[in-house]
C-alpha cells in the first residue's frame, strides 16, 4: 500500500498481540485520505480500540503506521501525538483545569504558544464547538454534552491532522447528540469515529470499516455497509428497531 501526499493515515500489515496471548490485530491495512470521515464499526473485542492506540504510539505492533507521511515510532512520538487528537468517551478524562479557557489552552501552551497567539488559538477552538461564551466557566459546572464539546475543543486547539472520536454520542440527550453531529460535520479535518451508534455513523461518516477479530472485514460507503445483511449479521451489528438506512440522508463528503 504505497503512501500518498494526500493521505492522513496509512496502516500497513499491522498486527498486535497482548502479553496474555490475545491477538488483537491481525494484518490490518487501512488508508484514509486527507479530509475523509470514516466510522470504525464492530462488536466488542474486534480490535477497534487497539487500532486507535497504535495511531499515537501508545501501543506498538508489527507493521507500520504513518500519519501524514510521518512514521509512528518512538523518535516521532511528540509530533505524532500532536497530529492525532483523541477525544475520549468520558470528557472528565480530559478536563482537569479550573476553567474552560485553561483546559483548552493547556496543550498549545505546552507547545510554546503564549500571549495573543495563545488567546486566539483558544478562542478559535471554542468557536469551532460553539462554546466560547463559556470560556470562564468551570468545566464541572457544565452539562455532560457541553463538557464533551469542550473536550473536543482541547483537541482542536492542537490543530491535529486526524481527529479520533471514541463513542461520541454515548450518554448524550437527543439535542446534544444533534448539536455535536452538526459541529463535527462542519469541521474541515480527517475524522476516525469509533462507534456502536450505527445511525450516527451514517449521519456523520460517508465511509465505514467493519472490524472483527482483529481484521478489517468490510469497507465501503456507510449506507451500503449497513444494508449488507450478511456482513452485519456475521459481525453482530444490529440496526435499531425500525431504522432503515435508506430512509435518511447519508453523510456528505467534506471539502478536500
C-alpha positions in Angstrom: 0.0 0.0 0.0 2.1 2.9 -1.2 1.7 6.2 0.6 0.4 9.4 -0.9 0.9 13.0 0.0 -2.9 13.2 0.2 -3.2 10.5 2.9 -3.8 11.4 6.6 -3.4 7.8 7.7 -1.8 4.7 6.2 -1.7 1.4 8.1 0.2 -1.5 6.6 0.1 -5.1 7.7 -0.4 -4.1 11.4 -0.5 -6.9 13.9 -0.5 -6.8 17.7 -0.6 -9.5 20.4 -1.2 -8.6 24.1 1.0 -10.1 26.7 -1.7 -12.6 27.6 -1.6 -14.0 24.1 -4.7 -12.3 22.8 -4.1 -11.5 19.1 -5.9 -8.2 18.9 -4.8 -7.1 15.4 -4.1 -9.4 12.5 -2.7 -7.8 9.4 -4.7 -4.6 9.3 -4.4 -2.4 6.2 -6.2 0.9 6.1 -5.8 4.1 4.1 -7.7 7.3 4.9 -7.2 10.2 2.5 -6.9 13.7 4.0 -10.3 15.2 4.9 -12.3 11.9 4.9 -14.7 10.9 7.7 -14.6 7.2 8.5 -16.6 5.2 11.0 -15.0 2.2 12.6 -17.6 -0.4 13.5 -17.6 -3.8 15.0 -18.5 -5.8 18.1 -16.7 -5.5 21.4 -13.3 -7.2 21.2 -13.0 -6.6 17.5 -9.8 -4.6 17.8 -11.1 -1.1 17.3 -9.6 0.4 20.4 -6.3 -1.4 19.9 -6.1 0.0 16.4 -6.7 3.6 17.7 -4.0 3.1 20.4 -1.5 2.4 17.6 -2.2 5.8 15.9 -0.3 7.8 18.5 2.2 5.2 19.7 0.5 4.1 23.0 0.8 0.6 21.6 3.4 -0.6 19.0 2.9 -3.7 17.0 4.3 -5.4 13.9 3.8 -3.5 10.7 3.7 0.3 10.1 1.5 3.3 10.7 2.1 6.6 9.0 0.3 9.8 10.0 0.6 12.5 7.3 3.7 10.7 6.0 5.4 10.5 9.4 6.1 7.0 10.7 4.6 6.3 14.2 7.9 5.5 16.0 9.4 6.4 19.4 11.6 9.1 17.7 8.5 10.8 16.4 6.0 10.3 19.3 5.9 14.0 20.3 4.9 15.1 16.8 2.6 12.2 16.3 0.7 12.8 19.5 0.1 16.4 18.4 -1.1 15.3 15.0 -3.5 12.6 16.3 -6.2 14.1 18.6 -8.2 11.7 20.6 -11.5 12.7 22.2 -12.3 10.1 24.9 -15.7 8.7 25.7 -15.7 10.4 29.1 -14.9 14.1 28.9 -13.8 14.1 32.5 -10.8 12.1 31.4 -9.6 15.2 29.6 -10.8 18.2 31.6 -8.9 18.9 34.7 -8.2 22.7 34.9 -10.2 25.2 36.9 -11.7 26.9 33.8 -12.7 26.1 30.2 -10.1 28.6 29.0 -7.3 26.9 30.9 -8.3 23.5 29.7 -8.3 24.5 26.1 -5.0 26.5 26.5 -3.1 23.7 28.2 -1.9 21.9 25.1 -1.0 24.9 22.9 0.8 26.5 25.9 2.9 23.4 26.3 3.9 23.8 22.6 5.2 27.3 23.5 2.2 29.5 22.4 1.6 32.5 24.7 0.0 35.9 24.8 -2.2 37.0 22.0 -1.3 33.9 19.9 -2.5 31.6 22.6 -5.7 33.6 23.3 -6.5 33.5 19.6 -6.0 29.7 19.4 -8.3 29.2 22.4 -11.0 31.4 21.1 -10.8 29.7 17.7 -11.1 26.2 19.2 -14.1 27.2 21.3 -15.7 28.9 18.3 -15.5 25.6 16.5 -17.6 23.9 19.1 -19.9 26.8 19.9 -18.6 27.1 23.5 -16.9 30.5 23.5 -19.4 32.1 25.8 -18.5 29.5 28.5 -14.7 30.3 28.4 -14.5 31.4 32.0 -16.8 28.7 33.4 -15.6 25.8 35.5 -15.9 22.6 33.4 -17.7 20.7 36.2 -20.5 23.3 36.1 -21.3 22.4 32.5 -23.7 19.7 31.3 -22.3 16.4 30.0 -22.8 17.4 26.4 -21.1 20.8 26.9 -18.2 19.1 28.6 -17.8 16.8 25.6 -17.7 19.8 23.3 -15.0 21.4 25.5 -13.0 18.2 25.4 -13.3 18.4 21.6 -12.0 22.0 21.7 -9.0 20.9 23.8 -8.0 18.6 21.0 -8.8 21.0 18.1 -6.6 23.6 19.8 -3.6 21.5 19.0 -4.5 21.6 15.2 -4.3 17.8 14.7 -4.1 16.1 11.4 -6.6 13.4 12.5 -9.4 13.7 14.9 -10.4 10.4 16.7 -13.8 10.3 18.4 -14.4 7.4 20.8 -18.2 6.7 21.1 -19.0 10.4 20.7 -22.8 10.0 21.0 -22.8 8.0 24.2 -24.8 9.4 27.2 -26.0 12.4 25.2 -29.6 13.6 25.1 -31.1 13.9 21.7 -30.5 17.7 21.4 -26.8 17.4 22.5 -26.4 14.4 20.1 -27.7 16.5 17.2 -25.6 19.6 18.1 -22.4 17.5 18.3 -23.2 15.9 14.9 -23.6 19.4 13.4 -20.3 20.6 14.9 -18.4 17.5 13.7 -19.9 17.6 10.2 -18.6 21.2 9.6 -15.1 20.5 10.8 -12.5 20.5 7.9 -10.5 17.7 9.3 -9.8 14.0 8.8 -12.1 12.0 11.2 -11.9 8.5 12.6 -15.0 7.7 14.6 -15.3 4.6 16.7 -18.9 3.9 17.5 -21.7 1.4 18.2 -24.2 4.0 17.2 -24.9 3.0 13.6 -27.4 5.8 12.7 -24.8 8.3 14.0 -22.2 6.7 11.8 -24.5 7.0 8.8 -25.2 10.7 9.6 -21.6 11.8 10.0 -19.3 9.4 8.1 -19.6 8.7 4.3 -17.3 5.7 4.7 -17.3 2.8 7.3 -15.0 0.0 8.0 -16.0 -3.1 9.9 -13.6 -4.9 12.2 -13.9 -8.4 13.5 -11.3 -10.5 15.4 -8.5 -8.1 14.7 -9.2 -7.7 11.0 -11.0 -5.4 8.7 -13.8 -7.4 7.1 -15.8 -4.7 5.5 -15.0 -1.3 3.9 -17.3 0.9 1.9 -19.9 3.6 1.8 -21.6 3.6 5.2 -25.2 3.1 3.9 -24.1 0.1 1.8 -22.3 -1.4 4.8 -25.4 -1.0 6.9 -27.6 -2.6 4.2 -25.2 -5.6 3.8 -27.3 -8.1 5.9 -24.8 -11.0 5.8 -21.9 -8.7 6.8 -23.9 -7.1 9.6 -25.2 -10.5 10.9 -21.8 -12.1 10.8 -20.3 -9.4 12.9 -23.0 -8.9 15.5 -24.0 -5.4 14.2 -27.7 -4.6 14.6 -29.6 -1.6 13.5 -32.1 0.0 16.0 -35.6 -1.4 15.7 -37.4 0.2 12.8 -34.4 2.1 11.5 -33.9 1.9 7.7 -30.7 3.4 6.4 -32.5 4.1 3.1 -34.9 6.4 4.8 -32.4 9.1 5.9 -29.8 11.2 4.1 -26.3 9.8 4.2 -23.4 11.9 5.3 -21.9 14.0 2.5 -18.2 14.3 1.7 -16.4 17.3 3.1 -14.1 19.6 1.0 -10.7 18.3 0.2 
